[in-house]
Amino acid sequence: MSTAHPRLATVGVLALGVIAGHRGVEAATVAAASCSQLDVQAAVDRAAVDDTVTVPAGACAWSEAVAWRNKNLRLLGAGAGQTVITCQACLSITSDAMTSEFSRWRVSGFTFQGDAPSGTVVQIWDNVGPWKAGWRFDHNELAFPGAGSGYGIFVGGVTYGLIDNNASRWGNGLAIINVAQQADE
């Protein structure tokens, strides 16, 4: 005859119920009011780590980059050709944390366009601590047909990620620059 332990069974069922019923903090979606730089930057500033910022279809001109530091965000446009941003310096994404917790961001669904770039269109920078990975820049279009001296995508520091499924129209050929160094080198 087996001896059952009802208290142990009750504790096991309670533990299973707590684990199954536990829901972590879920990421939110923050919608930018328009594709303007001010509205997109305001949505990025309101967003918490791991949130998604959506940018509606439209054509807007940005006089400065949308920027964030130490946030894993998903910045999602309505699609290349639908969310069209005319800019020179379009994005500046920085992580200066000692861990890789802020290197898992994504930018997707935009057309970034202009004449001839004179600076860096997309800047990704992380020059602190050990190597970090996890970011993605995908399903975008970079359309800068003029002959300029700028970079398309600049990746600096100790970070790497995935640049995939993008289209480019670049006057002198699209430059993706990777400078791998730490701040103390």
Sequence and secondary structure as in RCSB ss.txt:
>XXXX:A:sequence
MSTAHPRLATVGVLALGVIAGHRGVEAATVAAASCSQLDVQAAVDRAAVDDTVTVPAGACAWSEAVAWRNKNLRL
LGAGAGQTVITCQACLSITSDAMTSEFSRWRVSGFTFQGDAPSGTVVQIWDNVGPWKAGWRFDHNELAFPGAGSG
YGIFVGGVTYGLIDNNASRWGNGLAIINVAQQADE
>XXXX:A:secstr
     HHHHHHHHHHHHHHHH       EEE SSSSHHHHHHHHHH  TT EEE  SEEEE SS EEEES   EE
E S TTTEEEE SS EEEE   SSGGG   EEES EEE SS SSEEEEEEE SSS EEEEEEES EEEE S  S 
EEEEEEESEEEEEES EEEETT   EEEE   TT 
